[in-house]
Amino acid sequence: MRLVRPSIEWKNEHEDYMKEWDESRMTPSSFNLNGYENYEAYLEALKNRERGDGKWVPCTNYFLADESDRIIAMVDIRHELTDYLRNIGGHIGYGVRPVERRKGYATLILAKALKKCDELGIQRVLVTCNADNIGSAKTILKNGGVEDKSFIEEDGTVIRRFWMER
Ligand SMILES: CC(C)(COP(=O)(O)OP(=O)(O)OC[C@H]1O[C@@H](n2cnc3c(N)ncnc32)[C@H](O)[C@@H]1OP(=O)(O)O)[C@@H](O)C(=O)NCCC(=O)NCCS
């Protein structure tokens, strides 16, 4: 299992992965191909996000791919926190292919993402999840997350917030 950056070679595999998701709930949303004219346009937009253009802080996106180059999970690492990310989004967002859940892949991709955070020099990594997302909370706790105060959104949604000291 390895982390790889999105590139044109992954077009078909990325599109296949998308088909298995309810598109409106694709997580992380930065991997959602909807609304792009083609894969090249998506890659261009991703490049802009990686540079931190517009409303985005610099971020890096990776696929978790297996030995047969199948995408198993996806992760988005935000290099800095804004007020929104400090309360709701955190540094790292991840999602696992629906048919590959409950096999330890979220735990693995978060561990690999934390190593990337080390390379980026992020010393305190914030990872968050909705209070009803038991699988994500367990994934965070298994990677050493220490819980901070929750944040409550205007609609009452409770966001659990965890720090990882590196
Ligand atoms: C949440 C999600 C990432 C978990 O991925 P996963 O690969 O199934 O997680 P893992 O297999 O690494 O499991 C980690 C732990 O959570 C538990 N777990 C996973 N899904 C669970 C669920 N739906 N209910 C209860 N526990 C769950 C596992 O059993 C494991 O705990 P254990 O070691 O004590 O058995 C995955 O369900 C997903 O992609 N969901 C949609 C996107 C999302 O919610 N992303 C996170 C945003 S914060």
The ligand as a Tripos MOL2 file, in Angstrom:
@<TRIPOS>MOLECULE
LIG
   48    50     1     0     0
SMALL
NO_CHARGES

@<TRIPOS>ATOM
      1 C1        -15.0900    6.5300    8.5380 C.3       1 LIG1
      2 C2        -14.2580    5.7160    7.5550 C.3       1 LIG1
      3 C3        -13.1140    6.5750    7.0310 C.3       1 LIG1
      4 C4        -13.6810    4.5000    8.3230 C.3       1 LIG1
      5 O1        -12.8900    3.7390    7.4210 O.3       1 LIG1
      6 P1        -12.4910    2.2110    7.6680 P.3       1 LIG1
      7 O2        -11.4280    1.8660    6.7020 O.co2     1 LIG1
      8 O3        -13.7210    1.4000    7.7070 O.co2     1 LIG1
      9 O4        -11.8770    2.3000    9.1470 O.3       1 LIG1
     10 P2        -10.9280    1.1900    9.8140 P.3       1 LIG1
     11 O5        -11.1920   -0.1260    9.1930 O.co2     1 LIG1
     12 O6         -9.5400    1.7060    9.8480 O.co2     1 LIG1
     13 O7        -11.5390    1.1470   11.2800 O.3       1 LIG1
     14 C5        -11.0840    1.9200   12.3620 C.3       1 LIG1
     15 C6        -11.8930    1.5220   13.5900 C.3       1 LIG1
     16 O8        -13.2320    2.0110   13.4510 O.3       1 LIG1
     17 C7        -14.1450    0.9480   13.5090 C.3       1 LIG1
     18 N1        -15.2080    1.2610   12.5780 N.ar      1 LIG1
     19 C8        -15.0750    1.5190   11.2490 C.ar      1 LIG1
     20 N2        -16.2790    1.8090   10.7260 N.ar      1 LIG1
     21 C9        -17.1650    1.7400   11.7560 C.ar      1 LIG1
     22 C10       -18.5530    1.9230   11.8600 C.ar      1 LIG1
     23 N3        -19.2950    2.2550   10.7810 N.pl3     1 LIG1
     24 N4        -19.1410    1.7740   13.0770 N.ar      1 LIG1
     25 C11       -18.4170    1.4600   14.1540 C.ar      1 LIG1
     26 N5        -17.0710    1.2690   14.1270 N.ar      1 LIG1
     27 C12       -16.4690    1.3900   12.9490 C.ar      1 LIG1
     28 C13       -13.3660   -0.2880   13.1300 C.3       1 LIG1
     29 O9        -13.9610   -1.4440   13.6130 O.3       1 LIG1
     30 C14       -12.0210    0.0380   13.7750 C.3       1 LIG1
     31 O10       -12.0790   -0.1690   15.1570 O.3       1 LIG1
     32 P3        -11.4580   -1.5000   15.8380 P.3       1 LIG1
     33 O11       -10.0320   -1.5550   15.4070 O.co2     1 LIG1
     34 O12       -11.6650   -1.2430   17.2780 O.co2     1 LIG1
     35 O13       -12.2640   -2.6280   15.2980 O.co2     1 LIG1
     36 C15       -15.1330    5.1840    6.3690 C.3       1 LIG1
     37 O14       -16.2930    4.6100    6.8840 O.3       1 LIG1
     38 C16       -15.5150    6.2620    5.3760 C.2       1 LIG1
     39 O15       -14.8220    6.4960    4.3960 O.2       1 LIG1
     40 N6        -16.6430    6.9310    5.6260 N.am      1 LIG1
     41 C17       -17.1260    8.0200    4.7510 C.3       1 LIG1
     42 C18       -16.1970    9.2120    4.7670 C.3       1 LIG1
     43 C19       -15.8870    9.6900    6.1650 C.2       1 LIG1
     44 O16       -16.7270    9.6710    7.0670 O.2       1 LIG1
     45 N7        -14.6490   10.1300    6.3600 N.am      1 LIG1
     46 C20       -14.1650   10.6610    7.6110 C.3       1 LIG1
     47 C21       -14.5150   12.0730    7.7040 C.3       1 LIG1
     48 S1        -14.0070   12.7120    9.2850 S.3       1 LIG1
@<TRIPOS>BOND
     1     1     2 1
     2     2     3 1
     3     2     4 1
     4     2    36 1
     5     4     5 1
     6     5     6 1
     7     6     7 2
     8     6     8 1
     9     6     9 1
    10     9    10 1
    11    10    11 2
    12    10    12 1
    13    10    13 1
    14    13    14 1
    15    14    15 1
    16    15    16 1
    17    15    30 1
    18    16    17 1
    19    17    18 1
    20    17    28 1
    21    18    19 ar
    22    18    27 ar
    23    19    20 ar
    24    20    21 ar
    25    21    22 ar
    26    21    27 ar
    27    22    23 1
    28    22    24 ar
    29    24    25 ar
    30    25    26 ar
    31    26    27 ar
    32    28    29 1
    33    28    30 1
    34    30    31 1
    35    31    32 1
    36    32    33 2
    37    32    34 1
    38    32    35 1
    39    36    37 1
    40    36    38 1
    41    38    39 2
    42    38    40 1
    43    40    41 1
    44    41    42 1
    45    42    43 1
    46    43    44 2
    47    43    45 1
    48    45    46 1
    49    46    47 1
    50    47    48 1
@<TRIPOS>SUBSTRUCTURE
     1 LIG1         1 GROUP 0 **** ****
